[in-house]
Amino acid sequence: MKRIKIRNNDISYFDKIMVIYMTEKELHLRWETETKYYNIFLTKDLFGEWILDRHWGGKIDRRRGDTVTCCNSYRDALKKLKKLRTVRKKRGYI
């Protein structure tokens, strides 16, 4: 099995986000505003597939949501992360 290394320059296009932790098999990103938060976990499952696990909600109200997306490859996951960044920017997180 080929190992893919997560490097800092892979997420260099993400500005003003908190990189909570990053290892060879995991990445946790967090965006925040005064009233909302958005977490993304990029992990490898037991079958070696990359999973995007997203959680969002309000800091004041109790509205929350989550979704899980399977990705074909690490690069595919990064492309989806880039699209999510664009949406976060439009919604005032960045």
PyMOL Python script that loads the backbone (N, CA, C, O; Angstrom):
from pymol import cmd

cmd.read_pdbstr("""\
ATOM      1  N   MET A   1       0.837  -1.170   0.000  1.00  0.00           N
ATOM      2  CA  MET A   1       0.000   0.000   0.000  1.00  0.00           C
ATOM      3  C   MET A   1       0.891   1.244   0.000  1.00  0.00           C
ATOM      4  O   MET A   1       1.871   1.316   0.741  1.00  0.00           O
ATOM      5  N   LYS A   2       0.544   2.209  -0.827  1.00  0.00           N
ATOM      6  CA  LYS A   2       1.302   3.447  -0.938  1.00  0.00           C
ATOM      7  C   LYS A   2       0.890   4.418   0.162  1.00  0.00           C
ATOM      8  O   LYS A   2      -0.300   4.634   0.393  1.00  0.00           O
ATOM      9  N   ARG A   3       1.877   5.000   0.837  1.00  0.00           N
ATOM     10  CA  ARG A   3       1.588   5.983   1.877  1.00  0.00           C
ATOM     11  C   ARG A   3       1.565   7.375   1.275  1.00  0.00           C
ATOM     12  O   ARG A   3       2.418   7.721   0.458  1.00  0.00           O
ATOM     13  N   ILE A   4       0.602   8.156   1.673  1.00  0.00           N
ATOM     14  CA  ILE A   4       0.498   9.539   1.230  1.00  0.00           C
ATOM     15  C   ILE A   4       0.750  10.420   2.444  1.00  0.00           C
ATOM     16  O   ILE A   4       0.115  10.250   3.485  1.00  0.00           O
ATOM     17  N   LYS A   5       1.647  11.330   2.312  1.00  0.00           N
ATOM     18  CA  LYS A   5       1.995  12.208   3.419  1.00  0.00           C
ATOM     19  C   LYS A   5       1.247  13.534   3.287  1.00  0.00           C
ATOM     20  O   LYS A   5       1.210  14.127   2.209  1.00  0.00           O
ATOM     21  N   ILE A   6       0.664  13.986   4.368  1.00  0.00           N
ATOM     22  CA  ILE A   6       0.009  15.277   4.398  1.00  0.00           C
ATOM     23  C   ILE A   6       1.077  16.310   4.732  1.00  0.00           C
ATOM     24  O   ILE A   6       1.756  16.210   5.755  1.00  0.00           O
ATOM     25  N   ARG A   7       1.216  17.292   3.868  1.00  0.00           N
ATOM     26  CA  ARG A   7       2.245  18.312   4.060  1.00  0.00           C
ATOM     27  C   ARG A   7       1.584  19.658   4.311  1.00  0.00           C
ATOM     28  O   ARG A   7       0.443  19.892   3.911  1.00  0.00           O
ATOM     29  N   ASN A   8       2.317  20.536   4.978  1.00  0.00           N
ATOM     30  CA  ASN A   8       1.782  21.873   5.261  1.00  0.00           C
ATOM     31  C   ASN A   8       1.421  22.614   3.985  1.00  0.00           C
ATOM     32  O   ASN A   8       0.425  23.337   3.964  1.00  0.00           O
ATOM     33  N   ASN A   9       2.210  22.455   2.906  1.00  0.00           N
ATOM     34  CA  ASN A   9       1.911  23.191   1.686  1.00  0.00           C
ATOM     35  C   ASN A   9       0.651  22.682   0.992  1.00  0.00           C
ATOM     36  O   ASN A   9       0.118  23.365   0.117  1.00  0.00           O
ATOM     37  N   ASP A  10       0.158  21.483   1.366  1.00  0.00           N
ATOM     38  CA  ASP A  10      -1.091  20.977   0.794  1.00  0.00           C
ATOM     39  C   ASP A  10      -2.284  21.819   1.232  1.00  0.00           C
ATOM     40  O   ASP A  10      -3.284  21.899   0.519  1.00  0.00           O
ATOM     41  N   ILE A  11      -2.183  22.445   2.399  1.00  0.00           N
ATOM     42  CA  ILE A  11      -3.296  23.249   2.892  1.00  0.00           C
ATOM     43  C   ILE A  11      -2.946  24.727   2.897  1.00  0.00           C
ATOM     44  O   ILE A  11      -3.598  25.515   3.582  1.00  0.00           O
ATOM     45  N   SER A  12      -1.925  25.112   2.142  1.00  0.00           N
ATOM     46  CA  SER A  12      -1.477  26.501   2.146  1.00  0.00           C
ATOM     47  C   SER A  12      -2.527  27.454   1.589  1.00  0.00           C
ATOM     48  O   SER A  12      -2.481  28.647   1.889  1.00  0.00           O
ATOM     49  N   TYR A  13      -3.473  26.965   0.785  1.00  0.00           N
ATOM     50  CA  TYR A  13      -4.486  27.841   0.242  1.00  0.00           C
ATOM     51  C   TYR A  13      -5.609  28.113   1.236  1.00  0.00           C
ATOM     52  O   TYR A  13      -6.542  28.853   0.922  1.00  0.00           O
ATOM     53  N   PHE A  14      -5.536  27.537   2.409  1.00  0.00           N
ATOM     54  CA  PHE A  14      -6.508  27.834   3.454  1.00  0.00           C
ATOM     55  C   PHE A  14      -5.945  28.925   4.340  1.00  0.00           C
ATOM     56  O   PHE A  14      -4.968  28.704   5.055  1.00  0.00           O
ATOM     57  N   ASP A  15      -6.554  30.102   4.301  1.00  0.00           N
ATOM     58  CA  ASP A  15      -6.096  31.176   5.167  1.00  0.00           C
ATOM     59  C   ASP A  15      -7.134  31.428   6.255  1.00  0.00           C
ATOM     60  O   ASP A  15      -8.320  31.154   6.071  1.00  0.00           O
ATOM     61  N   LYS A  16      -6.689  31.939   7.360  1.00  0.00           N
ATOM     62  CA  LYS A  16      -7.541  32.294   8.490  1.00  0.00           C
ATOM     63  C   LYS A  16      -8.366  31.119   9.005  1.00  0.00           C
ATOM     64  O   LYS A  16      -9.527  31.298   9.373  1.00  0.00           O
ATOM     65  N   ILE A  17      -7.799  29.952   9.036  1.00  0.00           N
ATOM     66  CA  ILE A  17      -8.465  28.813   9.656  1.00  0.00           C
ATOM     67  C   ILE A  17      -7.551  28.268  10.729  1.00  0.00           C
ATOM     68  O   ILE A  17      -6.351  28.542  10.742  1.00  0.00           O
ATOM     69  N   MET A  18      -8.116  27.513  11.607  1.00  0.00           N
ATOM     70  CA  MET A  18      -7.324  26.885  12.643  1.00  0.00           C
ATOM     71  C   MET A  18      -7.052  25.446  12.236  1.00  0.00           C
ATOM     72  O   MET A  18      -7.985  24.668  12.035  1.00  0.00           O
ATOM     73  N   VAL A  19      -5.791  25.093  12.113  1.00  0.00           N
ATOM     74  CA  VAL A  19      -5.439  23.700  11.891  1.00  0.00           C
ATOM     75  C   VAL A  19      -5.259  23.106  13.285  1.00  0.00           C
ATOM     76  O   VAL A  19      -4.255  23.357  13.953  1.00  0.00           O
ATOM     77  N   ILE A  20      -6.227  22.329  13.710  1.00  0.00           N
ATOM     78  CA  ILE A  20      -6.211  21.796  15.067  1.00  0.00           C
ATOM     79  C   ILE A  20      -5.121  20.745  15.200  1.00  0.00           C
ATOM     80  O   ILE A  20      -4.297  20.821  16.111  1.00  0.00           O
ATOM     81  N   TYR A  21      -5.107  19.781  14.318  1.00  0.00           N
ATOM     82  CA  TYR A  21      -4.020  18.807  14.295  1.00  0.00           C
ATOM     83  C   TYR A  21      -3.866  18.219  12.913  1.00  0.00           C
ATOM     84  O   TYR A  21      -4.797  18.225  12.107  1.00  0.00           O
ATOM     85  N   MET A  22      -2.680  17.712  12.651  1.00  0.00           N
ATOM     86  CA  MET A  22      -2.378  17.163  11.341  1.00  0.00           C
ATOM     87  C   MET A  22      -1.360  16.043  11.526  1.00  0.00           C
ATOM     88  O   MET A  22      -0.290  16.259  12.095  1.00  0.00           O
ATOM     89  N   THR A  23      -1.689  14.859  11.052  1.00  0.00           N
ATOM     90  CA  THR A  23      -0.761  13.730  11.050  1.00  0.00           C
ATOM     91  C   THR A  23      -0.752  13.155   9.643  1.00  0.00           C
ATOM     92  O   THR A  23      -1.349  13.724   8.729  1.00  0.00           O
ATOM     93  N   GLU A  24      -0.074  12.028   9.471  1.00  0.00           N
ATOM     94  CA  GLU A  24      -0.023  11.405   8.146  1.00  0.00           C
ATOM     95  C   GLU A  24      -1.375  10.883   7.691  1.00  0.00           C
ATOM     96  O   GLU A  24      -1.624  10.769   6.491  1.00  0.00           O
ATOM     97  N   LYS A  25      -2.257  10.562   8.643  1.00  0.00           N
ATOM     98  CA  LYS A  25      -3.543   9.983   8.268  1.00  0.00           C
ATOM     99  C   LYS A  25      -4.739  10.816   8.699  1.00  0.00           C
ATOM    100  O   LYS A  25      -5.879  10.403   8.488  1.00  0.00           O
ATOM    101  N   GLU A  26      -4.507  11.982   9.299  1.00  0.00           N
ATOM    102  CA  GLU A  26      -5.612  12.792   9.782  1.00  0.00           C
ATOM    103  C   GLU A  26      -5.335  14.273   9.598  1.00  0.00           C
ATOM    104  O   GLU A  26      -4.189  14.723   9.606  1.00  0.00           O
ATOM    105  N   LEU A  27      -6.422  15.015   9.433  1.00  0.00           N
ATOM    106  CA  LEU A  27      -6.346  16.472   9.363  1.00  0.00           C
ATOM    107  C   LEU A  27      -7.631  17.012   9.966  1.00  0.00           C
ATOM    108  O   LEU A  27      -8.720  16.562   9.610  1.00  0.00           O
ATOM    109  N   HIS A  28      -7.516  17.971  10.876  1.00  0.00           N
ATOM    110  CA  HIS A  28      -8.685  18.586  11.490  1.00  0.00           C
ATOM    111  C   HIS A  28      -8.582  20.092  11.282  1.00  0.00           C
ATOM    112  O   HIS A  28      -7.631  20.728  11.736  1.00  0.00           O
ATOM    113  N   LEU A  29      -9.575  20.659  10.588  1.00  0.00           N
ATOM    114  CA  LEU A  29      -9.631  22.097  10.324  1.00  0.00           C
ATOM    115  C   LEU A  29     -10.859  22.680  10.989  1.00  0.00           C
ATOM    116  O   LEU A  29     -11.887  22.014  11.108  1.00  0.00           O
ATOM    117  N   ARG A  30     -10.751  23.935  11.426  1.00  0.00           N
ATOM    118  CA  ARG A  30     -11.878  24.601  12.074  1.00  0.00           C
ATOM    119  C   ARG A  30     -11.968  26.047  11.620  1.00  0.00           C
ATOM    120  O   ARG A  30     -10.981  26.783  11.634  1.00  0.00           O
ATOM    121  N   TRP A  31     -13.190  26.448  11.212  1.00  0.00           N
ATOM    122  CA  TRP A  31     -13.502  27.834  10.909  1.00  0.00           C
ATOM    123  C   TRP A  31     -14.462  28.318  11.980  1.00  0.00           C
ATOM    124  O   TRP A  31     -15.286  27.551  12.476  1.00  0.00           O
ATOM    125  N   GLU A  32     -14.354  29.593  12.336  1.00  0.00           N
ATOM    126  CA  GLU A  32     -15.269  30.156  13.332  1.00  0.00           C
ATOM    127  C   GLU A  32     -15.655  31.583  12.988  1.00  0.00           C
ATOM    128  O   GLU A  32     -14.876  32.336  12.405  1.00  0.00           O
ATOM    129  N   THR A  33     -16.869  31.933  13.359  1.00  0.00           N
ATOM    130  CA  THR A  33     -17.293  33.327  13.401  1.00  0.00           C
ATOM    131  C   THR A  33     -17.711  33.580  14.843  1.00  0.00           C
ATOM    132  O   THR A  33     -17.506  32.728  15.708  1.00  0.00           O
ATOM    133  N   GLU A  34     -18.285  34.726  15.103  1.00  0.00           N
ATOM    134  CA  GLU A  34     -18.728  35.006  16.473  1.00  0.00           C
ATOM    135  C   GLU A  34     -19.872  34.098  16.909  1.00  0.00           C
ATOM    136  O   GLU A  34     -20.025  33.809  18.096  1.00  0.00           O
ATOM    137  N   THR A  35     -20.671  33.651  15.949  1.00  0.00           N
ATOM    138  CA  THR A  35     -21.854  32.867  16.311  1.00  0.00           C
ATOM    139  C   THR A  35     -21.878  31.453  15.745  1.00  0.00           C
ATOM    140  O   THR A  35     -22.726  30.653  16.141  1.00  0.00           O
ATOM    141  N   LYS A  36     -20.956  31.121  14.817  1.00  0.00           N
ATOM    142  CA  LYS A  36     -20.998  29.814  14.163  1.00  0.00           C
ATOM    143  C   LYS A  36     -19.628  29.145  14.165  1.00  0.00           C
ATOM    144  O   LYS A  36     -18.602  29.805  14.328  1.00  0.00           O
ATOM    145  N   TYR A  37     -19.627  27.835  13.984  1.00  0.00           N
ATOM    146  CA  TYR A  37     -18.384  27.083  13.822  1.00  0.00           C
ATOM    147  C   TYR A  37     -18.560  26.054  12.709  1.00  0.00           C
ATOM    148  O   TYR A  37     -19.682  25.693  12.354  1.00  0.00           O
ATOM    149  N   TYR A  38     -17.450  25.594  12.169  1.00  0.00           N
ATOM    150  CA  TYR A  38     -17.461  24.596  11.104  1.00  0.00           C
ATOM    151  C   TYR A  38     -16.195  23.759  11.236  1.00  0.00           C
ATOM    152  O   TYR A  38     -15.094  24.297  11.118  1.00  0.00           O
ATOM    153  N   ASN A  39     -16.321  22.472  11.473  1.00  0.00           N
ATOM    154  CA  ASN A  39     -15.190  21.551  11.620  1.00  0.00           C
ATOM    155  C   ASN A  39     -15.140  20.589  10.449  1.00  0.00           C
ATOM    156  O   ASN A  39     -16.171  20.114   9.971  1.00  0.00           O
ATOM    157  N   ILE A  40     -13.929  20.309   9.993  1.00  0.00           N
ATOM    158  CA  ILE A  40     -13.725  19.283   8.976  1.00  0.00           C
ATOM    159  C   ILE A  40     -12.650  18.322   9.480  1.00  0.00           C
ATOM    160  O   ILE A  40     -11.577  18.738   9.917  1.00  0.00           O
ATOM    161  N   PHE A  41     -12.957  17.048   9.409  1.00  0.00           N
ATOM    162  CA  PHE A  41     -11.996  16.005   9.731  1.00  0.00           C
ATOM    163  C   PHE A  41     -11.724  15.220   8.458  1.00  0.00           C
ATOM    164  O   PHE A  41     -12.650  14.670   7.861  1.00  0.00           O
ATOM    165  N   LEU A  42     -10.489  15.161   8.042  1.00  0.00           N
ATOM    166  CA  LEU A  42     -10.086  14.349   6.896  1.00  0.00           C
ATOM    167  C   LEU A  42      -9.306  13.172   7.452  1.00  0.00           C
ATOM    168  O   LEU A  42      -8.218  13.344   8.001  1.00  0.00           O
ATOM    169  N   THR A  43      -9.861  11.976   7.310  1.00  0.00           N
ATOM    170  CA  THR A  43      -9.232  10.783   7.872  1.00  0.00           C
ATOM    171  C   THR A  43      -9.275   9.643   6.864  1.00  0.00           C
ATOM    172  O   THR A  43     -10.026   9.675   5.889  1.00  0.00           O
ATOM    173  N   LYS A  44      -8.460   8.650   7.121  1.00  0.00           N
ATOM    174  CA  LYS A  44      -8.486   7.419   6.340  1.00  0.00           C
ATOM    175  C   LYS A  44      -9.262   6.374   7.125  1.00  0.00           C
ATOM    176  O   LYS A  44      -9.034   6.191   8.321  1.00  0.00           O
ATOM    177  N   ASP A  45     -10.175   5.691   6.453  1.00  0.00           N
ATOM    178  CA  ASP A  45     -10.922   4.653   7.148  1.00  0.00           C
ATOM    179  C   ASP A  45     -10.151   3.330   7.123  1.00  0.00           C
ATOM    180  O   ASP A  45      -9.024   3.273   6.631  1.00  0.00           O
ATOM    181  N   LEU A  46     -10.752   2.291   7.642  1.00  0.00           N
ATOM    182  CA  LEU A  46     -10.084   0.986   7.730  1.00  0.00           C
ATOM    183  C   LEU A  46      -9.798   0.365   6.371  1.00  0.00           C
ATOM    184  O   LEU A  46      -8.944  -0.514   6.256  1.00  0.00           O
ATOM    185  N   PHE A  47     -10.508   0.816   5.340  1.00  0.00           N
ATOM    186  CA  PHE A  47     -10.318   0.286   3.996  1.00  0.00           C
ATOM    187  C   PHE A  47      -9.346   1.112   3.169  1.00  0.00           C
ATOM    188  O   PHE A  47      -9.115   0.816   1.997  1.00  0.00           O
ATOM    189  N   GLY A  48      -8.777   2.146   3.778  1.00  0.00           N
ATOM    190  CA  GLY A  48      -7.799   2.978   3.096  1.00  0.00           C
ATOM    191  C   GLY A  48      -8.394   4.105   2.270  1.00  0.00           C
ATOM    192  O   GLY A  48      -7.676   4.760   1.514  1.00  0.00           O
ATOM    193  N   GLU A  49      -9.692   4.341   2.399  1.00  0.00           N
ATOM    194  CA  GLU A  49     -10.335   5.425   1.666  1.00  0.00           C
ATOM    195  C   GLU A  49     -10.318   6.696   2.507  1.00  0.00           C
ATOM    196  O   GLU A  49     -10.373   6.632   3.735  1.00  0.00           O
ATOM    197  N   TRP A  50     -10.242   7.852   1.846  1.00  0.00           N
ATOM    198  CA  TRP A  50     -10.249   9.131   2.537  1.00  0.00           C
ATOM    199  C   TRP A  50     -11.688   9.552   2.797  1.00  0.00           C
ATOM    200  O   TRP A  50     -12.535   9.479   1.907  1.00  0.00           O
ATOM    201  N   ILE A  51     -11.958   9.991   4.017  1.00  0.00           N
ATOM    202  CA  ILE A  51     -13.292  10.387   4.453  1.00  0.00           C
ATOM    203  C   ILE A  51     -13.265  11.842   4.902  1.00  0.00           C
ATOM    204  O   ILE A  51     -12.417  12.230   5.706  1.00  0.00           O
ATOM    205  N   LEU A  52     -14.195  12.651   4.384  1.00  0.00           N
ATOM    206  CA  LEU A  52     -14.400  14.023   4.848  1.00  0.00           C
ATOM    207  C   LEU A  52     -15.598  14.016   5.791  1.00  0.00           C
ATOM    208  O   LEU A  52     -16.728  13.774   5.367  1.00  0.00           O
ATOM    209  N   ASP A  53     -15.352  14.277   7.041  1.00  0.00           N
ATOM    210  CA  ASP A  53     -16.393  14.306   8.060  1.00  0.00           C
ATOM    211  C   ASP A  53     -16.572  15.771   8.459  1.00  0.00           C
ATOM    212  O   ASP A  53     -15.650  16.385   8.997  1.00  0.00           O
ATOM    213  N   ARG A  54     -17.761  16.332   8.197  1.00  0.00           N
ATOM    214  CA  ARG A  54     -18.008  17.757   8.435  1.00  0.00           C
ATOM    215  C   ARG A  54     -19.062  17.950   9.521  1.00  0.00           C
ATOM    216  O   ARG A  54     -20.093  17.277   9.532  1.00  0.00           O
ATOM    217  N   HIS A  55     -18.785  18.882  10.432  1.00  0.00           N
ATOM    218  CA  HIS A  55     -19.703  19.231  11.516  1.00  0.00           C
ATOM    219  C   HIS A  55     -19.828  20.740  11.572  1.00  0.00           C
ATOM    220  O   HIS A  55     -18.827  21.448  11.458  1.00  0.00           O
ATOM    221  N   TRP A  56     -21.044  21.244  11.745  1.00  0.00           N
ATOM    222  CA  TRP A  56     -21.255  22.682  11.827  1.00  0.00           C
ATOM    223  C   TRP A  56     -22.367  22.967  12.815  1.00  0.00           C
ATOM    224  O   TRP A  56     -23.163  22.091  13.154  1.00  0.00           O
ATOM    225  N   GLY A  57     -22.405  24.211  13.269  1.00  0.00           N
ATOM    226  CA  GLY A  57     -23.466  24.585  14.186  1.00  0.00           C
ATOM    227  C   GLY A  57     -23.306  25.992  14.705  1.00  0.00           C
ATOM    228  O   GLY A  57     -22.371  26.712  14.353  1.00  0.00           O
ATOM    229  N   GLY A  58     -24.244  26.361  15.552  1.00  0.00           N
ATOM    230  CA  GLY A  58     -24.236  27.677  16.168  1.00  0.00           C
ATOM    231  C   GLY A  58     -23.635  27.604  17.552  1.00  0.00           C
ATOM    232  O   GLY A  58     -23.796  26.610  18.260  1.00  0.00           O
ATOM    233  N   LYS A  59     -22.944  28.658  17.934  1.00  0.00           N
ATOM    234  CA  LYS A  59     -22.384  28.733  19.274  1.00  0.00           C
ATOM    235  C   LYS A  59     -23.443  29.144  20.287  1.00  0.00           C
ATOM    236  O   LYS A  59     -23.353  28.791  21.463  1.00  0.00           O
ATOM    237  N   ILE A  60     -24.445  29.888  19.831  1.00  0.00           N
ATOM    238  CA  ILE A  60     -25.474  30.388  20.734  1.00  0.00           C
ATOM    239  C   ILE A  60     -26.702  29.485  20.711  1.00  0.00           C
ATOM    240  O   ILE A  60     -27.175  29.040  21.757  1.00  0.00           O
ATOM    241  N   ASP A  61     -27.214  29.219  19.513  1.00  0.00           N
ATOM    242  CA  ASP A  61     -28.379  28.338  19.420  1.00  0.00           C
ATOM    243  C   ASP A  61     -27.922  26.876  19.370  1.00  0.00           C
ATOM    244  O   ASP A  61     -26.725  26.586  19.368  1.00  0.00           O
ATOM    245  N   ARG A  62     -28.871  25.992  19.331  1.00  0.00           N
ATOM    246  CA  ARG A  62     -28.525  24.564  19.349  1.00  0.00           C
ATOM    247  C   ARG A  62     -28.638  23.911  17.983  1.00  0.00           C
ATOM    248  O   ARG A  62     -28.717  22.686  17.888  1.00  0.00           O
ATOM    249  N   ARG A  63     -28.645  24.699  16.942  1.00  0.00           N
ATOM    250  CA  ARG A  63     -28.703  24.131  15.591  1.00  0.00           C
ATOM    251  C   ARG A  63     -27.355  23.532  15.248  1.00  0.00           C
ATOM    252  O   ARG A  63     -26.316  24.175  15.403  1.00  0.00           O
ATOM    253  N   ARG A  64     -27.381  22.307  14.784  1.00  0.00           N
ATOM    254  CA  ARG A  64     -26.158  21.612  14.430  1.00  0.00           C
ATOM    255  C   ARG A  64     -26.427  20.660  13.273  1.00  0.00           C
ATOM    256  O   ARG A  64     -27.570  20.286  13.007  1.00  0.00           O
ATOM    257  N   GLY A  65     -25.365  20.280  12.598  1.00  0.00           N
ATOM    258  CA  GLY A  65     -25.500  19.317  11.517  1.00  0.00           C
ATOM    259  C   GLY A  65     -24.170  18.657  11.233  1.00  0.00           C
ATOM    260  O   GLY A  65     -23.119  19.116  11.680  1.00  0.00           O
ATOM    261  N   ASP A  66     -24.233  17.586  10.491  1.00  0.00           N
ATOM    262  CA  ASP A  66     -23.004  16.901  10.084  1.00  0.00           C
ATOM    263  C   ASP A  66     -23.261  16.069   8.840  1.00  0.00           C
ATOM    264  O   ASP A  66     -24.398  15.715   8.527  1.00  0.00           O
ATOM    265  N   THR A  67     -22.194  15.770   8.151  1.00  0.00           N
ATOM    266  CA  THR A  67     -22.272  14.919   6.971  1.00  0.00           C
ATOM    267  C   THR A  67     -20.925  14.245   6.750  1.00  0.00           C
ATOM    268  O   THR A  67     -19.885  14.768   7.151  1.00  0.00           O
ATOM    269  N   VAL A  68     -20.953  13.090   6.115  1.00  0.00           N
ATOM    270  CA  VAL A  68     -19.744  12.337   5.814  1.00  0.00           C
ATOM    271  C   VAL A  68     -19.675  12.118   4.303  1.00  0.00           C
ATOM    272  O   VAL A  68     -20.657  11.708   3.683  1.00  0.00           O
ATOM    273  N   THR A  69     -18.506  12.394   3.713  1.00  0.00           N
ATOM    274  CA  THR A  69     -18.303  12.240   2.282  1.00  0.00           C
ATOM    275  C   THR A  69     -17.096  11.350   2.034  1.00  0.00           C
ATOM    276  O   THR A  69     -16.026  11.582   2.596  1.00  0.00           O
ATOM    277  N   CYS A  70     -17.262  10.331   1.195  1.00  0.00           N
ATOM    278  CA  CYS A  70     -16.140   9.475   0.808  1.00  0.00           C
ATOM    279  C   CYS A  70     -15.437  10.104  -0.392  1.00  0.00           C
ATOM    280  O   CYS A  70     -16.089  10.605  -1.308  1.00  0.00           O
ATOM    281  N   CYS A  71     -14.107  10.075  -0.385  1.00  0.00           N
ATOM    282  CA  CYS A  71     -13.306  10.650  -1.466  1.00  0.00           C
ATOM    283  C   CYS A  71     -12.515   9.551  -2.155  1.00  0.00           C
ATOM    284  O   CYS A  71     -12.100   8.581  -1.520  1.00  0.00           O
ATOM    285  N   ASN A  72     -12.310   9.708  -3.456  1.00  0.00           N
ATOM    286  CA  ASN A  72     -11.584   8.701  -4.233  1.00  0.00           C
ATOM    287  C   ASN A  72     -10.099   8.659  -3.903  1.00  0.00           C
ATOM    288  O   ASN A  72      -9.478   7.597  -3.958  1.00  0.00           O
ATOM    289  N   SER A  73      -9.526   9.812  -3.559  1.00  0.00           N
ATOM    290  CA  SER A  73      -8.092   9.885  -3.270  1.00  0.00           C
ATOM    291  C   SER A  73      -7.835  11.083  -2.365  1.00  0.00           C
ATOM    292  O   SER A  73      -8.734  11.877  -2.089  1.00  0.00           O
ATOM    293  N   TYR A  74      -6.606  11.195  -1.916  1.00  0.00           N
ATOM    294  CA  TYR A  74      -6.203  12.333  -1.091  1.00  0.00           C
ATOM    295  C   TYR A  74      -6.344  13.630  -1.888  1.00  0.00           C
ATOM    296  O   TYR A  74      -6.825  14.634  -1.363  1.00  0.00           O
ATOM    297  N   ARG A  75      -5.931  13.610  -3.139  1.00  0.00           N
ATOM    298  CA  ARG A  75      -6.043  14.805  -3.992  1.00  0.00           C
ATOM    299  C   ARG A  75      -7.509  15.198  -4.201  1.00  0.00           C
ATOM    300  O   ARG A  75      -7.838  16.384  -4.211  1.00  0.00           O
ATOM    301  N   ASP A  76      -8.380  14.213  -4.368  1.00  0.00           N
ATOM    302  CA  ASP A  76      -9.806  14.477  -4.503  1.00  0.00           C
ATOM    303  C   ASP A  76     -10.334  15.149  -3.232  1.00  0.00           C
ATOM    304  O   ASP A  76     -11.141  16.076  -3.303  1.00  0.00           O
ATOM    305  N   ALA A  77      -9.881  14.682  -2.087  1.00  0.00           N
ATOM    306  CA  ALA A  77     -10.295  15.276  -0.812  1.00  0.00           C
ATOM    307  C   ALA A  77      -9.829  16.722  -0.715  1.00  0.00           C
ATOM    308  O   ALA A  77     -10.571  17.575  -0.229  1.00  0.00           O
ATOM    309  N   LEU A  78      -8.613  17.013  -1.169  1.00  0.00           N
ATOM    310  CA  LEU A  78      -8.108  18.386  -1.143  1.00  0.00           C
ATOM    311  C   LEU A  78      -8.910  19.298  -2.070  1.00  0.00           C
ATOM    312  O   LEU A  78      -9.140  20.465  -1.753  1.00  0.00           O
ATOM    313  N   LYS A  79      -9.338  18.759  -3.221  1.00  0.00           N
ATOM    314  CA  LYS A  79     -10.173  19.547  -4.127  1.00  0.00           C
ATOM    315  C   LYS A  79     -11.506  19.895  -3.466  1.00  0.00           C
ATOM    316  O   LYS A  79     -11.996  21.017  -3.588  1.00  0.00           O
ATOM    317  N   LYS A  80     -12.087  18.918  -2.762  1.00  0.00           N
ATOM    318  CA  LYS A  80     -13.347  19.170  -2.067  1.00  0.00           C
ATOM    319  C   LYS A  80     -13.145  20.166  -0.932  1.00  0.00           C
ATOM    320  O   LYS A  80     -14.009  21.007  -0.682  1.00  0.00           O
ATOM    321  N   LEU A  81     -12.009  20.076  -0.246  1.00  0.00           N
ATOM    322  CA  LEU A  81     -11.701  21.036   0.806  1.00  0.00           C
ATOM    323  C   LEU A  81     -11.590  22.448   0.238  1.00  0.00           C
ATOM    324  O   LEU A  81     -12.034  23.412   0.862  1.00  0.00           O
ATOM    325  N   LYS A  82     -11.007  22.562  -0.928  1.00  0.00           N
ATOM    326  CA  LYS A  82     -10.862  23.871  -1.559  1.00  0.00           C
ATOM    327  C   LYS A  82     -12.233  24.468  -1.895  1.00  0.00           C
ATOM    328  O   LYS A  82     -12.452  25.666  -1.714  1.00  0.00           O
ATOM    329  N   LYS A  83     -13.152  23.630  -2.383  1.00  0.00           N
ATOM    330  CA  LYS A  83     -14.510  24.097  -2.674  1.00  0.00           C
ATOM    331  C   LYS A  83     -15.230  24.510  -1.390  1.00  0.00           C
ATOM    332  O   LYS A  83     -15.948  25.509  -1.363  1.00  0.00           O
ATOM    333  N   LEU A  84     -15.028  23.729  -0.326  1.00  0.00           N
ATOM    334  CA  LEU A  84     -15.644  24.067   0.957  1.00  0.00           C
ATOM    335  C   LEU A  84     -15.112  25.391   1.494  1.00  0.00           C
ATOM    336  O   LEU A  84     -15.850  26.152   2.120  1.00  0.00           O
ATOM    337  N   ARG A  85     -13.844  25.662   1.254  1.00  0.00           N
ATOM    338  CA  ARG A  85     -13.249  26.927   1.673  1.00  0.00           C
ATOM    339  C   ARG A  85     -13.937  28.097   0.976  1.00  0.00           C
ATOM    340  O   ARG A  85     -14.199  29.130   1.592  1.00  0.00           O
ATOM    341  N   THR A  86     -14.226  27.927  -0.308  1.00  0.00           N
ATOM    342  CA  THR A  86     -14.908  28.977  -1.062  1.00  0.00           C
ATOM    343  C   THR A  86     -16.286  29.258  -0.466  1.00  0.00           C
ATOM    344  O   THR A  86     -16.684  30.416  -0.333  1.00  0.00           O
ATOM    345  N   VAL A  87     -17.002  28.212  -0.113  1.00  0.00           N
ATOM    346  CA  VAL A  87     -18.321  28.378   0.491  1.00  0.00           C
ATOM    347  C   VAL A  87     -18.193  29.048   1.860  1.00  0.00           C
ATOM    348  O   VAL A  87     -18.979  29.937   2.190  1.00  0.00           O
ATOM    349  N   ARG A  88     -17.223  28.633   2.648  1.00  0.00           N
ATOM    350  CA  ARG A  88     -17.000  29.242   3.971  1.00  0.00           C
ATOM    351  C   ARG A  88     -16.688  30.728   3.820  1.00  0.00           C
ATOM    352  O   ARG A  88     -17.128  31.543   4.631  1.00  0.00           O
ATOM    353  N   LYS A  89     -15.938  31.078   2.791  1.00  0.00           N
ATOM    354  CA  LYS A  89     -15.598  32.481   2.553  1.00  0.00           C
ATOM    355  C   LYS A  89     -16.856  33.284   2.224  1.00  0.00           C
ATOM    356  O   LYS A  89     -17.040  34.391   2.729  1.00  0.00           O
ATOM    357  N   LYS A  90     -17.718  32.725   1.380  1.00  0.00           N
ATOM    358  CA  LYS A  90     -18.959  33.409   1.012  1.00  0.00           C
ATOM    359  C   LYS A  90     -19.881  33.605   2.219  1.00  0.00           C
ATOM    360  O   LYS A  90     -20.658  34.558   2.261  1.00  0.00           O
ATOM    361  N   ARG A  91     -19.793  32.713   3.186  1.00  0.00           N
ATOM    362  CA  ARG A  91     -20.658  32.770   4.354  1.00  0.00           C
ATOM    363  C   ARG A  91     -20.038  33.513   5.537  1.00  0.00           C
ATOM    364  O   ARG A  91     -20.579  33.507   6.643  1.00  0.00           O
ATOM    365  N   GLY A  92     -18.909  34.145   5.289  1.00  0.00           N
ATOM    366  CA  GLY A  92     -18.336  35.030   6.298  1.00  0.00           C
ATOM    367  C   GLY A  92     -17.383  34.414   7.302  1.00  0.00           C
ATOM    368  O   GLY A  92     -17.042  35.064   8.290  1.00  0.00           O
ATOM    369  N   TYR A  93     -16.945  33.197   7.089  1.00  0.00           N
ATOM    370  CA  TYR A  93     -16.004  32.568   8.020  1.00  0.00           C
ATOM    371  C   TYR A  93     -14.595  33.079   7.817  1.00  0.00           C
ATOM    372  O   TYR A  93     -13.804  33.123   8.760  1.00  0.00           O
ATOM    373  N   ILE A  94     -14.273  33.468   6.582  1.00  0.00           N
ATOM    374  CA  ILE A  94     -12.901  33.885   6.265  1.00  0.00           C
ATOM    375  C   ILE A  94     -12.913  35.351   5.886  1.00  0.00           C
ATOM    376  O   ILE A  94     -11.864  35.918   5.579  1.00  0.00           O
TER     377      ILE A  94
END
""", "prot")
cmd.dss("prot")
cmd.show_as("cartoon", "prot")
cmd.util.cbc("prot")
cmd.orient("prot")
